[in-house]
Amino acid sequence: MKLLPLVLATALVFPALLPAAIIGTNPPSLPITAERIAALPPAAQPAWQAYLARSLELRAKDKAFFAEELRVNHITAPTMPKEGRGGLSLNRPADWWASAEAKKIADNVLSFQTPAGGWSKNMSYTDHARQPGERFAPGNTASPAATAISAGAPGGDNDAAHDPTWHYVGTFDNDATITQLRFLARVAATLDEKSGAPYRASIVRGLVYVLAAQFPNGGFPQVYPLEGSYHDTITYNDNALVNILSFLTEVAEAKDGFNFLTADQRAQAAAAVQRGVACILACQIVVDGHRTVWCQQHDALTLAPASARNYEMPSQSGSESDDVMIFLMDLPNPSPEIVASVHAAAAWFQKTALHGFAFRRDPATGDRALLKDPTAEPLWARYYEIGTDRPLFGDRDKSIHDDVGEISRERRNGYSWFNNGPERALTLYAKWAKSHPKAS
């Protein structure tokens, strides 16, 4: 597969004069719009036009459903579900899935499925079912103090909702939608045809939703129907795309409770996985003719690395890329393009490993810092500058730094700037590479 070229100069915005501690400013991501689609090659436009029209139609239907619910029930003040997590763990004993508790939670999950077929994130399903006039999604906002800091950045807060009343209504972020579908499948598998019918119908609606959300190029947005800003980008962040493709693989192979789906539905899922793999290969960042890894987000239309929140800049990801690499290694009968992609990602991880340091609390300051530790496991930064492999660190004011100690205390202590996930990927790679040698 031909990889798209990457214009490195556009990855970050570098003002001519900046304080020594700041090396760049994080640019916002671009949403999918009719104007941007019109700038694509003519042959590519119809598919994207149809995609955008379908998204707008589903969003309008979701909103119309809620408005009608308010009208019929004479509700003037909608309620908001509380933010929280819990109740949807898939790590349960086998006999738990047939319990009354599992069924009650599954009923709550059903009640929060949007008309379009998805679910929101950061919700607990253990306490209640959705009530008339209750929104489908919690606020999903940062702390007021953090929001105020971000809003004061140049261009404002990348994470600010365009419509505060309609935020993350249908998302793949934080494993949302996919976890709900897996949960329902496990419960439905314990029930007879009649008792399990509502859950199976919900799963079918959810599968239709997932398939509709896939971009013409095989990627997936973070939020669907589209919400705008970075939520429209191809999202590898928190392993969203890999999670979706893993779910679709389970559907295609009739695993984990999805064996009730039809042959046609399984075939659609399998085709979606193939398109997703092609998108992964096309997104892999190329520097000086060599493949490297992936960004947390890629622009849906150009595939270029893109930003997300104010402190998440276009870059090479030392976190999400390891799970992308593992996903590719798990594929049966990988093509030469997949094999080359994995070898290239492994080489980049081997090159960028940081040895002899740990990122932990500094006893002298109480803040997290990069400290010398000859016994520490290898580390990788969350972000690397494209072209130099220099670690990058962002702040809520959109400033970009090359020293984690120069960002604000709040971000330094409140974000995962380093990780050792790639070590697992490289361990698996050592065995995989024996069966899949580099092309000569």
WOWO-V940008 format. One record per pair of residues at least 12 apart in sequence whose ideal C-beta (glycine too) atoms are under 8 Angstrom apart, sorted by the first residue. I is the first residue (numbers start at 1). GAP is how many residues later the second one is. Records with the same first field share a line. If there is no record, write none. Layout:
I: GAP  GAP
//
This chain:
1: 277  280  281  336
3: 278  279  281  283  288
4: 278  282  298  299  300
5: 281
6: 279  280  281  298  299  380
7: 297
8: 279  378  379
10: 294
11: 293  294  302  303  304  374  375  376
12: 12  13  14  15  301  302  373  388
13: 12  13  14
21: 380  382  385
22: 377  378  379
23: 369  377  378  379
24: 289  375  376
25: 129  373  374  375
26: 132  281  284  285  286  287  288  368  372  373  374
27: 280  287
28: 127  130  201  202  279
29: 129  200  201  203  204  268  270  277  278  279
30: 202  269  271  276
31: 195  197  198  200  201
32: 16  19  20  189  194  200  268  269
33: 19
34: 15  18
36: 265
37: 12  15  264
40: 261
44: 172
47: 169
48: 168  253
51: 164  165
52: 174
54: 158
55: 169  170  171
56: 169  170
58: 57  58  154  166  167
59: 57  166  167
61: 54  55
62: 52  53  54  74  107  108  163
63: 103
65: 50
66: 12  69  70
69: 63  64
70: 63
73: 59  60
75: 57  58
77: 56
78: 55  56  57  87
79: 52  54  55  56
80: 54  55  58  59
81: 31  42  49  53  54  56  57
82: 41  42  56
83: 39  40  55  56  57
84: 38  39  40  54
85: 37  38  39
86: 38  40
87: 18  21  37  38  39
88: 17  21  37  91  92  95
90: 89  92  93  96
92: 94
97: 89  90  92  93
98: 92  93
102: 84  85  88
103: 84
105: 20  21  78
106: 77  78  81  82  93
107: 22
108: 17  18  19  20  21  22
109: 16  71  74  75  93
110: 19  74  88  89  92
111: 18  19
112: 13  17  18  24
113: 67  89  92  93
114: 22  55  56
116: 54  93  96  108  109
117: 53  88  89  91  92  93  95
118: 51  52  53  58  59  88  91  92  95  106
119: 17  51  52  57  58  61
120: 16  17  18  20  48  49  50  51  56
121: 16  19  47  50  52  53  54  55
122: 16  18  52
123: 14  15
135: 30  34
136: 33  34
137: 29  30  31  32  34
139: 28
140: 27  28
141: 26
142: 17
145: 265
146: 250  264
147: 13
149: 247  248  259  261
150: 159  160  246  247
152: 245
153: 157  243  244  245
154: 243  244
155: 243
157: 153
158: 71  72  149  150  151  152  240
159: 70  150  151
161: 66
162: 65  66  67
166: 61
167: 60
168: 55  59
169: 54  56  58
170: 39  53  54  55
171: 51  52  53  60
172: 41  48  49  50  51  52  63  68  71  72
173: 49  50  62  64  65  67
174: 64
175: 63  68
177: 29  32  33
178: 32  65  66  69
180: 26
181: 22  25  26  29  66
182: 65  68  74  75
184: 15  18  19  22
185: 14  18  71  72  73
186: 70  71
187: 12
188: 12  15  69  72
189: 68
200: 60
203: 55  58
204: 57  61
207: 44  54  58  62
209: 15
210: 34  37  38  62
211: 57  58  61
212: 12
214: 58  61  62
215: 19  64  85
217: 17  58  61  62  65  83  86
218: 54  56  57  58  59  60  61  62  64
219: 15  16  22  57  60  64  79  81
220: 14  15  20  21  24  56
221: 12  13  14  79
222: 13  15  18  75
230: 67  76  77  78  79
232: 68
233: 64  65  66  67  73  75
234: 45  49  63  64  65  66  69
235: 61  62
236: 47  58  59  60  61  62  81  84  85  88
237: 59  60  71  75  83
238: 82
239: 81  84
241: 35  38  39  83
242: 81  82  85
244: 32
245: 27  28  31  32  82
246: 81
248: 21  22  24  25  28
249: 20  21  24
251: 14  15  18
252: 14  15  17  18  21
253: 13
254: 12
277: 51  54  61
279: 24
280: 14  44  47  48  61
281: 56  57  60
282: 21
283: 12  15  20
284: 57  60  61
285: 20  31  101
287: 99  100
290: 54
291: 49  50  53  54
292: 24  52  53  56  94
293: 23  24  25  28  31  32  52  55  56
294: 22  23  26  27  30
295: 19  20  21  22
296: 12  16  19  21  23  24
297: 15
305: 81
310: 84  85  86  87  88
311: 82  83  84  85  87  96  100  104
312: 71  82
313: 70  79  81  87
314: 72
315: 68  69  70  71  77
316: 32  67  68  69  70  73
317: 65  66  67
318: 31  34  62  63  64  65  66  101  104
319: 61  63  97  100  102
321: 24  27  28  101
322: 27  58  99  100  102  103
323: 98  102
324: 21
325: 17  20  21  24  100  104
326: 98  99  102
328: 13  14  17
329: 13  96  99  100  103
334: 102
336: 103
339: 97  99  100
340: 98  99
342: 87  90  94
343: 90  95
345: 80
346: 79  80  83  87
348: 41
349: 31  73  76  77
350: 76
351: 38
352: 28  29  32  37
353: 25  26  27  69
354: 24  25  26  27  37  64
355: 21  23  24
356: 16  17  18  20
357: 13  14  15  16  19  22
358: 12  13  15  18  21
359: 12  20  45  58  59
367: 42  45  46
368: 44  45  49
369: 35  36  43
370: 34  35  48
377: 43  46
378: 42  44  45
379: 39  40  41
380: 38  39  40  41  42
381: 12  36  37
382: 33  34  35  36  37
385: 17
390: 12
391: 13
393: 13  14  18  24
394: 13  17
395: 12  13  16
396: 12  14  15
404: 13  14
//
